[in-house]
Amino acid sequence: MNIKTLYQFFAGHPEAHWIMIAENALLLYEFVKKNPVKRVLDLGTGIGLSASIVALALKEKKEADFHIDSVEQYDKCVVLAKQLIPEDF
């Protein structure tokens, strides 16, 4: 999976209004790839795109010891994020 495929997967969901725009998704991905990120607090998870982008970038960097905490206030989004975030993330 690459960043484009991941973004398209989330953007194609009926609840895609909860995700960031493509340009910001790419900026987040590039930031994580270029910086020594190992611990992330994701506030406002939405349907899980941002946490998935961070996980993808860290996996591509071969970062083995990373942790992402994701916080969301809407139960609907929590359920969707649990369904949509790829299992290997």
NUMAR-32761 format. One record per residue (C-alpha): residue in three letters; x, y, z; chain; residue number from 1. Coordinates in steps of 0.25 Angstrom, whole numbers. Layout:
<pts>
 residu     X     Y     Z chaine num
    ALA     X     Y     Z      A NUM
...
</pts>
This chain:
<pts>
 residu     X     Y     Z chaine num
    MET     0     0     0      A   1
    ASN     5    14    -3      A   2
    ILE     0    28     1      A   3
    LYS    -8    30   -11      A   4
    THR   -16    17   -10      A   5
    LEU   -18    19     5      A   6
    TYR   -23    33     3      A   7
    GLN   -33    28    -8      A   8
    PHE   -38    17     1      A   9
    PHE   -42    27    11      A  10
    ALA   -47    37     1      A  11
    GLY   -56    27    -5      A  12
    HIS   -63    24     8      A  13
    PRO   -77    31     9      A  14
    GLU   -72    38    22      A  15
    ALA   -60    44    15      A  16
    HIS   -64    58    20      A  17
    TRP   -57    54    33      A  18
    ILE   -43    53    26      A  19
    MET   -33    64    23      A  20
    ILE   -31    69     9      A  21
    ALA   -20    62     0      A  22
    GLU   -10    72     1      A  23
    ASN   -10    72    16      A  24
    ALA    -9    57    16      A  25
    LEU     3    57     7      A  26
    LEU     9    68    16      A  27
    LEU     7    59    29      A  28
    TYR    13    47    22      A  29
    GLU    25    54    17      A  30
    PHE    27    61    31      A  31
    VAL    27    47    38      A  32
    LYS    36    41    27      A  33
    LYS    46    52    29      A  34
    ASN    46    54    44      A  35
    PRO    50    45    56      A  36
    VAL    35    42    60      A  37
    LYS    32    30    69      A  38
    ARG    21    34    78      A  39
    VAL     8    41    73      A  40
    LEU    -4    47    79      A  41
    ASP   -15    48    69      A  42
    LEU   -26    57    73      A  43
    GLY   -39    56    65      A  44
    THR   -37    43    59      A  45
    GLY   -49    44    49      A  46
    ILE   -50    31    42      A  47
    GLY   -35    28    44      A  48
    LEU   -28    34    32      A  49
    SER   -17    42    39      A  50
    ALA   -14    31    49      A  51
    SER   -13    22    36      A  52
    ILE    -4    31    29      A  53
    VAL     6    32    41      A  54
    ALA     6    17    42      A  55
    LEU     9    16    28      A  56
    ALA    20    26    28      A  57
    LEU    26    19    40      A  58
    LYS    25     5    34      A  59
    GLU    32    10    22      A  60
    LYS    43    16    30      A  61
    LYS    45     2    36      A  62
    GLU    42     8    50      A  63
    ALA    39    -4    59      A  64
    ASP    37     3    72      A  65
    PHE    26    13    70      A  66
    HIS    12    16    77      A  67
    ILE     0    24    72      A  68
    ASP   -11    28    82      A  69
    SER   -23    33    75      A  70
    VAL   -34    41    82      A  71
    GLU   -48    43    76      A  72
    GLN   -61    49    83      A  73
    TYR   -71    43    73      A  74
    ASP   -75    29    75      A  75
    LYS   -79    27    60      A  76
    CYS   -65    31    56      A  77
    VAL   -58    22    66      A  78
    VAL   -66    10    60      A  79
    LEU   -62    14    46      A  80
    ALA   -48    16    49      A  81
    LYS   -47     2    56      A  82
    GLN   -53    -3    43      A  83
    LEU   -45     5    33      A  84
    ILE   -31     6    39      A  85
    PRO   -23    -6    32      A  86
    GLU   -20   -17    42      A  87
    ASP    -5   -17    39      A  88
    PHE    -5    -3    44      A  89
</pts>
